[in-house]
Amino acid sequence: MDASLFDIFGQKGVFNDRIVVDVILDRDVIRENSYGESIRNHFEITVLNKQVAKLSKGDRIDILADTYEISDIVVSDSNITIGAAVYAAR
């Protein structure tokens, strides 16, 4: 994913109640695993690695009035990390 997509689709989020970061929130994402099975993530959150050193399971991101908790890391490369997320109560 090109970092310039954050200019188009990005919004501000608060990472672990400490850092304001740029995020992209996708809803109802369907991916295929290595066995050909479809996996549905209700939410996926993409962050820039230069803003978040390491996105990990259990991290929380507040976007507007909603809080999301990272449940799994889907993809990570040198520029971005995508985490599957669940809606978390505050």
PEZIKA-V500497 format. One record per helix or strand. SS is the DSSP state (alpha for helix, beta for strand). FROM is the first residue (numbers start at 1). TO is the last residue. Records with the same first field share a line. If there is no record, write none. Layout:
SS=FROM-TO / FROM-TO
This chain:
alpha=5-9
beta=11-15 / 19-32 / 38-48 / 60-63 / 66-76 / 80-88
